[in-house]
Amino acid sequence: MKLALLIVGVLIGLLGLHWVSEGTGILAYPHSPLMYLQPMWTYIGIATAIAGGVLTWLSRR
């Protein structure tokens, strides 16, 4: 169970970081007008990355 929680936490954290980079314009691949340079996706990505970090932290306890 802890291994699954660790894997899910890391993947969710990476997805959140990807959304932050899309929302801020750091990463422009794929160049989709839906997420590119949209501040809303930056905030969603931050919240998602924090949730992934919490899941990862909980798996290590």
PyRosetta script that sets phi, psi and omega in degrees:
from pyrosetta import init, pose_from_sequence

init()
pose = pose_from_sequence("MKLALLIVGVLIGLLGLHWVSEGTGILAYPHSPLMYLQPMWTYIGIATAIAGGVLTWLSRR")
pose.set_psi(1, -41.1)
pose.set_omega(1, -179.6)
pose.set_phi(2, -66.4)
pose.set_psi(2, -35.8)
pose.set_omega(2, 178.5)
pose.set_phi(3, -65.4)
pose.set_psi(3, -42.5)
pose.set_omega(3, 178.4)
pose.set_phi(4, -63.7)
pose.set_psi(4, -40.9)
pose.set_omega(4, 178.7)
pose.set_phi(5, -65.6)
pose.set_psi(5, -37.6)
pose.set_omega(5, 177.3)
pose.set_phi(6, -64.6)
pose.set_psi(6, -46.8)
pose.set_omega(6, -179.3)
pose.set_phi(7, -63.3)
pose.set_psi(7, -45.9)
pose.set_omega(7, 179.8)
pose.set_phi(8, -64.0)
pose.set_psi(8, -41.9)
pose.set_omega(8, 179.6)
pose.set_phi(9, -62.4)
pose.set_psi(9, -43.0)
pose.set_omega(9, 179.0)
pose.set_phi(10, -66.1)
pose.set_psi(10, -43.6)
pose.set_omega(10, 179.9)
pose.set_phi(11, -64.5)
pose.set_psi(11, -41.0)
pose.set_omega(11, 178.6)
pose.set_phi(12, -67.0)
pose.set_psi(12, -38.7)
pose.set_omega(12, 177.0)
pose.set_phi(13, -63.0)
pose.set_psi(13, -42.4)
pose.set_omega(13, 178.0)
pose.set_phi(14, -66.4)
pose.set_psi(14, -38.1)
pose.set_omega(14, 176.8)
pose.set_phi(15, -63.3)
pose.set_psi(15, -41.8)
pose.set_omega(15, 176.9)
pose.set_phi(16, -61.8)
pose.set_psi(16, -41.9)
pose.set_omega(16, 177.5)
pose.set_phi(17, -65.2)
pose.set_psi(17, -35.2)
pose.set_omega(17, 176.4)
pose.set_phi(18, -64.4)
pose.set_psi(18, -43.2)
pose.set_omega(18, 179.1)
pose.set_phi(19, -65.1)
pose.set_psi(19, -36.9)
pose.set_omega(19, 176.6)
pose.set_phi(20, -63.5)
pose.set_psi(20, -44.5)
pose.set_omega(20, -179.3)
pose.set_phi(21, -67.3)
pose.set_psi(21, -33.2)
pose.set_omega(21, 175.0)
pose.set_phi(22, -69.3)
pose.set_psi(22, -44.1)
pose.set_omega(22, -177.6)
pose.set_phi(23, -66.9)
pose.set_psi(23, -32.3)
pose.set_omega(23, 179.2)
pose.set_phi(24, -88.8)
pose.set_psi(24, -12.6)
pose.set_omega(24, 179.3)
pose.set_phi(25, 89.4)
pose.set_psi(25, 8.0)
pose.set_omega(25, 178.8)
pose.set_phi(26, -68.0)
pose.set_psi(26, -44.8)
pose.set_omega(26, -179.5)
pose.set_phi(27, -109.3)
pose.set_psi(27, 121.9)
pose.set_omega(27, -177.4)
pose.set_phi(28, -111.7)
pose.set_psi(28, 29.0)
pose.set_omega(28, 179.0)
pose.set_phi(29, -126.4)
pose.set_psi(29, 130.0)
pose.set_omega(29, -13.9)
pose.set_phi(30, -71.9)
pose.set_psi(30, 145.6)
pose.set_omega(30, -176.5)
pose.set_phi(31, -76.3)
pose.set_psi(31, 85.9)
pose.set_omega(31, 179.2)
pose.set_phi(32, -106.4)
pose.set_psi(32, 128.1)
pose.set_omega(32, -178.9)
pose.set_phi(33, -65.9)
pose.set_psi(33, -14.4)
pose.set_omega(33, 179.7)
pose.set_phi(34, -65.5)
pose.set_psi(34, -42.9)
pose.set_omega(34, -173.8)
pose.set_phi(35, -111.0)
pose.set_psi(35, -20.3)
pose.set_omega(35, -171.5)
pose.set_phi(36, -68.7)
pose.set_psi(36, 122.6)
pose.set_omega(36, 179.5)
pose.set_phi(37, 57.6)
pose.set_psi(37, 38.0)
pose.set_omega(37, 176.3)
pose.set_phi(38, -110.0)
pose.set_psi(38, 113.7)
pose.set_omega(38, -176.7)
pose.set_phi(39, -59.7)
pose.set_psi(39, -28.5)
pose.set_omega(39, 179.4)
pose.set_phi(40, -58.5)
pose.set_psi(40, -40.4)
pose.set_omega(40, -179.0)
pose.set_phi(41, -71.0)
pose.set_psi(41, -26.2)
pose.set_omega(41, 174.6)
pose.set_phi(42, -64.5)
pose.set_psi(42, -46.5)
pose.set_omega(42, -179.4)
pose.set_phi(43, -67.9)
pose.set_psi(43, -40.1)
pose.set_omega(43, 177.1)
pose.set_phi(44, -64.1)
pose.set_psi(44, -40.4)
pose.set_omega(44, 178.8)
pose.set_phi(45, -65.0)
pose.set_psi(45, -38.9)
pose.set_omega(45, 177.8)
pose.set_phi(46, -63.1)
pose.set_psi(46, -45.8)
pose.set_omega(46, 179.7)
pose.set_phi(47, -63.6)
pose.set_psi(47, -39.9)
pose.set_omega(47, 179.8)
pose.set_phi(48, -67.6)
pose.set_psi(48, -41.3)
pose.set_omega(48, 178.8)
pose.set_phi(49, -65.0)
pose.set_psi(49, -38.3)
pose.set_omega(49, 177.1)
pose.set_phi(50, -65.2)
pose.set_psi(50, -42.4)
pose.set_omega(50, 177.9)
pose.set_phi(51, -61.7)
pose.set_psi(51, -41.2)
pose.set_omega(51, 176.6)
pose.set_phi(52, -64.0)
pose.set_psi(52, -38.5)
pose.set_omega(52, 176.5)
pose.set_phi(53, -64.6)
pose.set_psi(53, -39.3)
pose.set_omega(53, 177.8)
pose.set_phi(54, -65.0)
pose.set_psi(54, -43.7)
pose.set_omega(54, 178.5)
pose.set_phi(55, -62.8)
pose.set_psi(55, -41.0)
pose.set_omega(55, 178.0)
pose.set_phi(56, -64.6)
pose.set_psi(56, -42.2)
pose.set_omega(56, 178.4)
pose.set_phi(57, -63.2)
pose.set_psi(57, -41.8)
pose.set_omega(57, 179.1)
pose.set_phi(58, -65.2)
pose.set_psi(58, -32.3)
pose.set_omega(58, -180.0)
pose.set_phi(59, -71.7)
pose.set_psi(59, -23.1)
pose.set_omega(59, -177.4)
pose.set_phi(60, -90.5)
pose.set_psi(60, -7.1)
pose.set_omega(60, -178.8)
pose.set_phi(61, -78.5)
pose.dump_pdb("model.pdb")
